[in-house]
């Protein structure tokens, strides 16, 4: 059995601010935050559970700093961009980037964004350590291999929302398939045959020149905002900027984009 010692479910020198709020963990009964905190103080929670609870109860239980007149100021931990992590676990990556991961009492997250946040060091280490077991099925985590170009050398997907399906595999958008290739999620033997299979369906076309969708010297300031063009599917400003930098947007479109997206992005 896991050892059990007194612990703070909110983390060191923090306490529950909403004791009547209800916390739910998959496969466990709902519990008021006040009762959860009491169980922690009384040593009724396994140590391994207590180690990751602060990262998942903080919002729902309204965890707050414990302030005292003789105590030094509390310095919140800073997330360092240098401390990147793999949300799927070492040597693995997301193969269903558009899938939605949801955790009780937490906002939903797109698997693509989770992986990006991990790579950019935007996730606390304690969260990142438990994510692989939580997202493995939803985000379809698979071993990573070398990057590959699914359309063939010097070409890119022209219709990212078209659907492609390998025999006995679920359908996937051409854009997500391309992303999987770039991230090393597709096996080498599959990547060799893909250009012949998807060329027409995914509308593979030659690369264009890189462009700045916000205009020269400007960057997207609201990456999660959704931009939609008449008769076209919506896309996040982050993805739009990435596609511009990688030469995926035709010159004609790129010339008019700064004016179109300036307010949204």
C-alpha positions as CSV (number, residue, x, y, z in Angstrom):
1,X,0.0,0.0,0.0
2,X,1.1,3.6,-0.6
3,X,2.3,5.3,2.5
4,X,0.1,8.1,4.0
5,X,1.3,11.2,5.8
6,X,-0.3,14.6,6.5
7,X,-0.3,16.7,3.4
8,X,-1.8,19.9,1.9
9,X,-4.0,19.2,-1.1
10,X,-3.5,22.7,-2.4
11,X,0.3,22.6,-2.0
12,X,2.8,24.0,0.4
13,X,1.5,27.0,2.5
14,X,-1.8,27.1,0.6
15,X,-5.4,26.3,1.7
16,X,-8.8,25.6,0.2
17,X,-10.8,28.8,-0.4
18,X,-14.0,27.1,-1.5
19,X,-14.6,24.2,1.0
20,X,-18.1,23.4,-0.3
21,X,-17.0,23.2,-4.0
22,X,-17.1,19.6,-5.3
23,X,-14.0,17.9,-6.7
24,X,-14.3,14.8,-8.9
25,X,-11.6,12.5,-10.1
26,X,-12.2,9.8,-12.7
27,X,-13.4,6.5,-11.0
28,X,-13.6,8.2,-7.6
29,X,-16.7,9.5,-5.7
30,X,-17.3,13.3,-5.7
31,X,-15.9,15.0,-2.5
32,X,-16.2,18.5,-1.1
33,X,-12.9,20.4,-1.2
34,X,-13.1,21.0,2.5
35,X,-13.4,17.3,3.2
36,X,-10.5,16.6,0.8
37,X,-8.3,19.1,2.6
38,X,-9.3,17.6,6.0
39,X,-8.4,14.1,4.7
40,X,-5.0,15.4,3.6
41,X,-4.3,17.1,7.0
42,X,-5.3,13.9,8.8
43,X,-3.0,11.7,6.7
44,X,-5.9,9.9,5.0
45,X,-4.6,10.4,1.4
46,X,-1.9,8.3,-0.2
47,X,1.4,10.2,-0.7
48,X,1.4,9.7,-4.5
49,X,-2.1,11.2,-4.8
50,X,-1.2,14.2,-2.7
51,X,1.8,14.9,-4.9
52,X,-0.3,15.7,-7.9
53,X,-3.5,17.0,-6.3
54,X,-2.3,20.7,-6.1
55,X,-2.1,20.9,-9.9
56,X,-5.7,19.7,-10.4
57,X,-7.6,21.0,-7.5
58,X,-6.3,24.6,-7.6
59,X,-9.1,26.1,-9.6
60,X,-12.1,24.2,-8.5
61,X,-11.2,24.4,-4.7
62,X,-10.0,28.0,-5.1
63,X,-6.6,27.4,-3.5
64,X,-5.2,30.4,-1.8
65,X,-1.9,31.4,-0.1
66,X,-1.8,31.2,3.7
67,X,-0.7,34.6,4.9
68,X,0.7,35.3,8.3
69,X,2.3,38.4,9.8
70,X,5.6,36.6,10.6
71,X,5.8,34.6,7.4
72,X,8.0,35.7,4.4
73,X,6.3,36.5,1.2
74,X,5.3,33.5,-1.0
75,X,6.9,33.5,-4.4
76,X,4.9,31.6,-7.0
77,X,6.9,29.1,-9.0
78,X,7.8,30.3,-12.5
79,X,7.3,28.1,-15.5
80,X,10.5,28.1,-17.5
81,X,10.4,27.7,-21.3
82,X,13.6,25.7,-20.9
83,X,11.7,23.0,-18.9
84,X,9.9,21.4,-21.8
85,X,8.1,18.0,-21.4
86,X,6.3,15.4,-23.5
87,X,2.7,15.1,-22.5
88,X,2.6,11.7,-24.0
89,X,5.7,10.5,-22.2
90,X,9.3,10.3,-23.3
91,X,9.8,9.3,-26.9
92,X,6.0,9.5,-27.7
93,X,3.8,12.0,-29.4
94,X,0.1,12.9,-30.1
95,X,-1.3,11.2,-33.2
96,X,-4.8,12.7,-33.0
97,X,-4.0,16.4,-32.6
98,X,-7.6,17.6,-33.0
99,X,-9.0,15.4,-30.3
100,X,-10.4,17.1,-27.2
101,X,-9.1,16.1,-23.7
102,X,-11.3,17.0,-20.7
103,X,-10.6,16.7,-17.0
104,X,-13.2,17.2,-14.3
105,X,-13.7,20.9,-13.4
106,X,-11.0,21.9,-15.9
107,X,-11.5,23.6,-19.3
108,X,-11.2,21.3,-22.3
109,X,-8.0,21.3,-24.2
110,X,-7.1,20.3,-27.8
111,X,-4.4,17.6,-27.8
112,X,-2.4,19.7,-30.3
113,X,-2.3,22.6,-27.8
114,X,-1.5,20.3,-24.9
115,X,1.5,19.0,-26.7
116,X,2.6,22.4,-27.8
117,X,2.3,23.8,-24.3
118,X,4.4,20.9,-23.0
119,X,7.1,21.4,-25.6
120,X,7.2,25.2,-24.8
121,X,7.6,24.6,-21.1
122,X,4.1,26.1,-20.3
123,X,3.0,23.1,-18.1
124,X,4.0,22.6,-14.5
125,X,6.3,19.6,-14.0
126,X,3.8,17.9,-11.6
127,X,1.0,18.2,-14.3
128,X,3.2,16.9,-17.0
129,X,4.2,13.8,-15.0
130,X,0.6,12.6,-14.8
131,X,-0.6,13.6,-18.2
132,X,0.7,10.6,-20.2
133,X,-1.5,8.1,-18.4
134,X,-4.6,10.5,-18.7
135,X,-4.4,11.4,-22.4
136,X,-2.9,8.2,-23.9
137,X,-6.2,7.0,-25.3
138,X,-7.9,10.3,-26.1
139,X,-4.9,11.9,-27.9
140,X,-3.7,8.5,-29.2
141,X,-0.1,8.7,-28.0
142,X,2.3,6.7,-30.2
143,X,6.1,6.2,-30.4
144,X,8.0,8.9,-32.3
145,X,10.1,8.3,-35.4
146,X,11.9,10.6,-37.9
147,X,9.8,13.5,-39.5
148,X,8.4,12.9,-42.9
149,X,6.6,14.8,-45.7
150,X,3.3,13.0,-46.4
151,X,2.9,14.8,-49.8
152,X,6.4,14.1,-50.9
153,X,9.5,16.3,-50.9
154,X,8.8,20.0,-51.6
155,X,5.0,19.6,-51.4
156,X,2.3,20.3,-48.9
157,X,-1.3,19.6,-48.2
158,X,-3.7,22.0,-50.0
159,X,-6.9,20.8,-48.5
160,X,-6.3,20.3,-44.8
161,X,-9.9,19.4,-43.9
162,X,-10.3,16.6,-46.4
163,X,-10.6,13.2,-44.7
164,X,-8.3,10.3,-45.3
165,X,-8.5,6.8,-43.9
166,X,-5.9,4.0,-43.9
167,X,-7.6,0.5,-44.1
168,X,-8.8,-0.4,-40.6
169,X,-7.8,3.0,-39.3
170,X,-10.1,5.9,-38.2
171,X,-10.5,8.8,-40.6
172,X,-8.1,11.7,-40.1
173,X,-8.0,15.2,-41.6
174,X,-5.2,15.7,-44.2
175,X,-3.9,18.7,-42.1
176,X,-3.7,16.5,-39.0
177,X,-2.0,13.8,-41.0
178,X,0.6,16.3,-42.3
179,X,1.2,17.5,-38.8
180,X,1.7,13.9,-37.6
181,X,4.3,13.5,-40.3
182,X,6.2,16.6,-39.3
183,X,6.1,15.5,-35.6
184,X,7.4,12.0,-36.4
185,X,4.2,10.2,-35.5
186,X,3.9,8.3,-38.8
187,X,6.0,5.2,-39.4
188,X,8.6,5.3,-42.2
189,X,7.0,2.5,-44.2
190,X,3.7,4.3,-44.1
191,X,5.3,7.6,-45.1
192,X,6.9,6.1,-48.2
193,X,3.5,5.1,-49.7
194,X,1.5,8.1,-48.5
195,X,2.3,10.6,-51.3
196,X,0.8,8.2,-53.9
197,X,-2.3,7.6,-51.7
198,X,-3.2,11.1,-50.6
199,X,-1.9,13.3,-53.5
200,X,-5.3,13.9,-55.1
201,X,-7.5,13.6,-52.0
202,X,-5.4,16.0,-49.9
203,X,-4.7,18.3,-52.9
204,X,-0.9,18.1,-52.5
205,X,0.8,21.2,-54.0
206,X,4.3,22.7,-54.2
207,X,5.5,24.9,-51.3
208,X,5.2,28.6,-51.5
209,X,7.3,31.3,-49.9
210,X,7.1,31.9,-46.2
211,X,4.9,34.9,-45.2
212,X,3.9,36.9,-42.1
213,X,0.1,36.7,-41.8
214,X,0.0,39.8,-39.5
215,X,2.3,41.9,-41.8
216,X,6.0,42.7,-41.8
217,X,7.4,42.9,-38.3
218,X,4.2,41.8,-36.5
219,X,3.1,38.7,-34.7
220,X,-0.2,37.1,-33.6
221,X,-1.2,38.4,-30.2
222,X,-4.3,36.1,-29.7
223,X,-3.2,32.7,-30.8
224,X,-6.3,30.8,-29.7
225,X,-8.7,33.1,-31.5
226,X,-10.6,31.6,-34.4
227,X,-10.4,33.3,-37.8
228,X,-12.8,32.2,-40.5
229,X,-12.9,33.2,-44.2
230,X,-16.1,33.0,-46.2
231,X,-16.8,29.5,-47.4
232,X,-13.7,28.3,-45.5
233,X,-13.4,26.4,-42.2
234,X,-12.3,28.3,-39.1
235,X,-8.7,28.1,-38.0
236,X,-6.9,29.3,-34.9
237,X,-4.6,32.3,-35.4
238,X,-1.7,30.2,-34.1
239,X,-2.2,27.6,-36.9
240,X,-2.6,30.4,-39.4
241,X,0.6,32.0,-38.4
242,X,2.5,28.7,-38.4
243,X,1.2,27.8,-41.9
244,X,2.3,31.2,-43.2
245,X,5.8,30.8,-41.7
246,X,6.1,27.3,-43.3
247,X,5.0,28.6,-46.7
248,X,1.6,26.9,-46.8
249,X,-0.3,30.0,-47.7
250,X,-0.4,31.2,-51.3
251,X,1.2,34.6,-51.9
252,X,-2.1,36.1,-53.1
253,X,-3.9,35.1,-49.8
254,X,-1.0,36.3,-47.7
255,X,-1.1,39.7,-49.1
256,X,-4.6,40.4,-47.9
257,X,-4.5,38.5,-44.6
258,X,-3.0,41.2,-42.4
259,X,-6.0,43.5,-42.9
260,X,-8.5,40.6,-42.5
261,X,-7.1,39.2,-39.3
262,X,-5.8,42.3,-37.5
263,X,-8.7,42.6,-35.1
264,X,-9.4,38.8,-34.6
265,X,-5.8,37.7,-34.0
